Amino acid sequence: MAVRPLLLAALLLGFGGIAQAADVPHLLRDWTALNGACRGGRGDDPATLAACDRRDAIDRRLAAAGWCYGRPGDAGYQRVWRPCAGTGR
């Protein structure tokens, strides 16, 4: 499965702590891949659950770095990662 190398990389990198500005493009790329694996996987597959857990960990790192997924009132298809309004980032 293509997601396994990505999960291994996530484990090796240790998705803890606050993201630095240079980390954001990599985190966004990893989040996108993991989100696809999470949403497209079987609910009873441990690899799917692991992808969702890793994606959620990246969510927290991006949020801590001042990034938001969509804006209030956005429909799901409109949501993209962007610097949060009012963060000055």
C-alpha positions as CSV (number, residue, x, y, z in Angstrom):
1,M,0.0,0.0,0.0
2,A,1.4,3.4,-1.0
3,V,0.5,5.0,2.4
4,R,2.8,2.8,4.5
5,P,6.1,4.6,3.5
6,L,4.4,7.9,4.3
7,L,3.3,6.5,7.7
8,L,6.8,5.3,8.4
9,A,8.2,8.7,7.5
10,A,5.6,10.3,9.8
11,L,6.7,8.1,12.6
12,L,10.4,8.8,12.0
13,L,9.8,12.5,11.9
14,G,7.8,12.5,15.1
15,F,4.8,14.6,14.4
16,G,5.0,16.4,17.7
17,G,5.8,20.0,18.6
18,I,5.0,23.2,16.7
19,A,5.6,23.4,13.0
20,Q,8.2,25.9,11.7
21,A,7.4,27.9,8.6
22,A,9.7,25.8,6.5
23,D,7.8,22.7,7.7
24,V,4.4,23.8,6.4
25,P,4.7,22.8,2.7
26,H,5.8,19.3,3.8
27,L,3.1,19.1,6.4
28,L,0.5,20.2,3.8
29,R,1.7,17.5,1.4
30,D,1.6,14.8,4.0
31,W,-1.8,15.9,5.3
32,T,-3.2,15.7,1.8
33,A,-1.9,12.2,1.3
34,L,-3.0,11.0,4.7
35,N,-6.5,12.6,4.3
36,G,-6.9,10.7,1.0
37,A,-5.9,7.4,2.8
38,C,-8.2,8.2,5.8
39,R,-11.2,9.1,3.7
40,G,-10.7,6.5,1.0
41,G,-9.8,3.6,3.2
42,R,-11.9,0.9,4.8
43,G,-13.2,1.8,8.3
44,D,-12.1,-1.6,9.7
45,D,-8.5,-1.4,8.3
46,P,-5.8,-0.5,10.9
47,A,-3.9,1.3,8.1
48,T,-6.9,3.6,7.6
49,L,-7.2,4.3,11.3
50,A,-3.4,5.0,11.4
51,A,-3.7,7.4,8.5
52,C,-6.5,9.3,10.2
53,D,-4.5,9.5,13.5
54,R,-1.5,10.9,11.6
55,R,-3.6,13.3,9.7
56,D,-5.1,14.6,12.9
57,A,-1.7,15.0,14.4
58,I,-0.7,17.1,11.4
59,D,-3.9,19.1,11.8
60,R,-2.8,20.1,15.3
61,R,0.7,21.1,14.2
62,L,-0.7,23.2,11.4
63,A,-3.2,24.9,13.7
64,A,-0.5,25.6,16.3
65,A,1.6,27.2,13.5
66,G,-1.4,29.5,12.6
67,W,-2.9,27.6,9.7
68,C,-6.7,27.0,9.3
69,Y,-8.6,24.5,7.1
70,G,-11.1,26.7,5.4
71,R,-13.0,29.8,6.7
72,P,-16.2,30.1,8.6
73,G,-19.1,29.4,6.3
74,D,-17.0,27.5,3.7
75,A,-18.6,24.4,2.2
76,G,-16.5,21.3,2.4
77,Y,-15.4,21.5,-1.2
78,Q,-14.2,25.1,-0.6
79,R,-11.9,24.2,2.3
80,V,-8.2,24.5,1.8
81,W,-5.3,25.1,4.2
82,R,-4.4,28.8,4.5
83,P,-2.9,31.1,7.1
84,C,-5.6,31.9,9.7
85,A,-7.0,35.4,9.5
86,G,-5.5,37.8,12.0
87,T,-2.4,35.7,12.7
88,G,-0.1,38.0,10.8
89,R,1.5,34.9,9.2
